[in-house]
């Protein structure tokens, strides 16, 4: 009995399987059979190298748009509001009058001080006395040389002339003091007028005309041009954001386009608890169309 070699037997089994499955399977199986019959002749083909994936783009970070300044406007004096000229939502300019106390007494003090400054009668009288005393002293000196009057009369005329000059200096000092009093009266009157210290918008009005004001603000004014954007960044980004760097801010408001901002402040201290640091950006808002208090997303430009 003849023994069939094992490689030949394997080839016969593969051929029988190909005939049973059809020509397509036979074509697909033939190379495999050939490879199985002669494994030393076949070599494995390496897969094509995969292309390098692009670096992932950094996701926008959350931020908050805030006013660049918020001021509680009050008054240094105690009194009753006579007039209020603005309300919540009013756009105001620096130095604009917001409200005013009752100023009847202060205005009267200004008028009185102005009248004292304008009064030059004492100075004119003192100047006339000087002229008269000077002439008298000159005549007395001549008469003394001619031995018509005693030296005592000459000394008295000289003293009167000196006294007249002193009175003129005193009158001028009084006028200077009146000018200082006028400045004081005007300053006291100005304290009765409440003005805005910044350009902005009135956020709150805490009092109305007729109310007595004492140790409390009357208005809250917010400056919204420019706005500031506050961002909290992870410590891993420390050193990647620098002052002057450009960024894009996307307010979370429908219909509002992204805005260009600039990094203004980068904290130099990292919070140990949260392992984060803060960054502040400046966002121009010349037309004041963008409100504050809006959440946003920010993306820094490299």
WORAJO-V478872 format. One record per residue. N is the residue number from 1. RES is the residue in one small letter. PHI is phi as a letter, one per 20 degrees, with the letter a starting at -180 (999 if undefined). D_LAST is the distance of its C-alpha to the last C-alpha in whole Angstrom. Layout:
BEGIN
<<N | RES | PHI | D_LAST> <N | RES | PHI | D_LAST>>
END
This chain:
BEGIN
<<1 | x | 999 | 84> <2 | x | e | 81> <3 | x | e | 78> <4 | x | e | 75> <5 | x | f | 72> <6 | x | f | 69> <7 | x | f | 67> <8 | x | f | 69> <9 | x | f | 69> <10 | x | f | 66> <11 | x | f | 65> <12 | x | f | 68> <13 | x | f | 67> <14 | x | f | 64> <15 | x | f | 66> <16 | x | f | 68> <17 | x | f | 64> <18 | x | f | 63> <19 | x | f | 66> <20 | x | f | 66> <21 | x | e | 63> <22 | x | o | 63> <23 | x | f | 62> <24 | x | f | 58> <25 | x | f | 58> <26 | x | f | 60> <27 | x | f | 58> <28 | x | f | 55> <29 | x | e | 57> <30 | x | f | 59> <31 | x | f | 56> <32 | x | f | 55> <33 | x | f | 59> <34 | x | f | 59> <35 | x | f | 56> <36 | x | f | 58> <37 | x | f | 61> <38 | x | c | 60> <39 | x | f | 56> <40 | x | f | 56> <41 | x | e | 56> <42 | x | e | 53> <43 | x | c | 49> <44 | x | f | 46> <45 | x | e | 43> <46 | x | f | 40> <47 | x | f | 37> <48 | x | f | 34> <49 | x | f | 31> <50 | x | f | 29> <51 | x | f | 25> <52 | x | f | 22> <53 | x | f | 20> <54 | x | f | 17> <55 | x | f | 14> <56 | x | f | 14> <57 | x | f | 12> <58 | x | f | 11> <59 | x | f | 14> <60 | x | g | 13> <61 | x | d | 15> <62 | x | f | 18> <63 | x | b | 18> <64 | x | c | 21> <65 | x | e | 22> <66 | x | c | 24> <67 | x | f | 26> <68 | x | f | 25> <69 | x | b | 29> <70 | x | c | 32> <71 | x | c | 35> <72 | x | e | 39> <73 | x | e | 41> <74 | x | c | 45> <75 | x | b | 48> <76 | x | f | 49> <77 | x | d | 53> <78 | x | e | 55> <79 | x | r | 56> <80 | x | d | 56> <81 | x | f | 54> <82 | x | e | 56> <83 | x | b | 53> <84 | x | c | 50> <85 | x | d | 48> <86 | x | c | 45> <87 | x | c | 44> <88 | x | f | 41> <89 | x | n | 38> <90 | x | f | 39> <91 | x | e | 37> <92 | x | c | 38> <93 | x | d | 37> <94 | x | f | 37> <95 | x | n | 41> <96 | x | f | 42> <97 | x | f | 45> <98 | x | e | 45> <99 | x | b | 48> <100 | x | b | 51> <101 | x | f | 54> <102 | x | f | 58> <103 | x | d | 58> <104 | x | f | 62> <105 | x | f | 63> <106 | x | f | 60> <107 | x | f | 61> <108 | x | f | 64> <109 | x | f | 63> <110 | x | f | 61> <111 | x | f | 64> <112 | x | f | 67> <113 | x | f | 65> <114 | x | f | 64> <115 | x | f | 68> <116 | x | f | 68> <117 | x | f | 66> <118 | x | f | 68> <119 | x | f | 71> <120 | x | d | 72> <121 | x | f | 76> <122 | x | f | 76> <123 | x | f | 75> <124 | x | f | 77> <125 | x | f | 80> <126 | x | f | 79> <127 | x | f | 79> <128 | x | f | 82> <129 | x | f | 84> <130 | x | f | 83> <131 | x | f | 84> <132 | x | f | 87> <133 | x | f | 87> <134 | x | f | 87> <135 | x | f | 89> <136 | x | f | 92> <137 | x | f | 91> <138 | x | f | 91> <139 | x | f | 95> <140 | x | f | 96> <141 | x | f | 95> <142 | x | f | 97> <143 | x | f | 100> <144 | x | f | 100> <145 | x | f | 100> <146 | x | e | 103> <147 | x | m | 105> <148 | x | e | 105> <149 | x | c | 102> <150 | x | e | 102> <151 | x | f | 99> <152 | x | f | 98> <153 | x | f | 97> <154 | x | f | 95> <155 | x | f | 93> <156 | x | f | 93> <157 | x | f | 92> <158 | x | f | 89> <159 | x | f | 88> <160 | x | f | 88> <161 | x | f | 85> <162 | x | f | 83> <163 | x | f | 83> <164 | x | f | 82> <165 | x | f | 79> <166 | x | f | 78> <167 | x | f | 78> <168 | x | f | 76> <169 | x | f | 73> <170 | x | f | 74> <171 | x | f | 73> <172 | x | f | 70> <173 | x | f | 69> <174 | x | f | 70> <175 | x | f | 68> <176 | x | f | 65> <177 | x | f | 65> <178 | x | f | 65> <179 | x | f | 62> <180 | x | f | 60> <181 | x | f | 62> <182 | x | f | 60> <183 | x | f | 57> <184 | x | f | 57> <185 | x | f | 59> <186 | x | f | 56> <187 | x | f | 53> <188 | x | f | 55> <189 | x | f | 55> <190 | x | f | 51> <191 | x | f | 51> <192 | x | e | 52> <193 | x | d | 50> <194 | x | e | 46> <195 | x | d | 43> <196 | x | e | 40> <197 | x | e | 38> <198 | x | b | 34> <199 | x | e | 33> <200 | x | r | 33> <201 | x | c | 35> <202 | x | f | 38> <203 | x | e | 37> <204 | x | b | 40> <205 | x | c | 44> <206 | x | e | 46> <207 | x | b | 49> <208 | x | c | 51> <209 | x | f | 54> <210 | x | n | 57> <211 | x | e | 55> <212 | x | e | 56> <213 | x | d | 52> <214 | x | b | 52> <215 | x | l | 49> <216 | x | b | 47> <217 | x | f | 44> <218 | x | d | 45> <219 | x | c | 42> <220 | x | c | 38> <221 | x | d | 36> <222 | x | d | 32> <223 | x | e | 30> <224 | x | d | 27> <225 | x | b | 26> <226 | x | e | 23> <227 | x | e | 22> <228 | x | d | 20> <229 | x | d | 18> <230 | x | d | 19> <231 | x | c | 17> <232 | x | d | 18> <233 | x | d | 16> <234 | x | f | 17> <235 | x | f | 18> <236 | x | f | 16> <237 | x | e | 12> <238 | x | f | 14> <239 | x | n | 12> <240 | x | e | 8> <241 | x | d | 9> <242 | x | c | 10> <243 | x | g | 12> <244 | x | n | 11> <245 | x | f | 8> <246 | x | e | 8> <247 | x | b | 9> <248 | x | d | 11> <249 | x | d | 15> <250 | x | d | 17> <251 | x | f | 21> <252 | x | e | 23> <253 | x | c | 26> <254 | x | f | 27> <255 | x | n | 27> <256 | x | d | 24> <257 | x | f | 21> <258 | x | f | 17> <259 | x | c | 17> <260 | x | e | 14> <261 | x | c | 13> <262 | x | c | 12> <263 | x | f | 12> <264 | x | d | 16> <265 | x | c | 17> <266 | x | c | 16> <267 | x | f | 19> <268 | x | e | 20> <269 | x | c | 22> <270 | x | e | 22> <271 | x | f | 24> <272 | x | f | 27> <273 | x | f | 28> <274 | x | e | 25> <275 | x | l | 23> <276 | x | c | 20> <277 | x | b | 19> <278 | x | d | 18> <279 | x | c | 16> <280 | x | d | 17> <281 | x | d | 15> <282 | x | d | 17> <283 | x | c | 18> <284 | x | f | 20> <285 | x | b | 24> <286 | x | f | 26> <287 | x | e | 28> <288 | x | l | 28> <289 | x | e | 28> <290 | x | e | 26> <291 | x | f | 27> <292 | x | e | 26> <293 | x | n | 27> <294 | x | d | 25> <295 | x | f | 23> <296 | x | b | 19> <297 | x | c | 16> <298 | x | c | 13> <299 | x | c | 10> <300 | x | e | 6> <301 | x | e | 4> <302 | x | f | 0>>
END
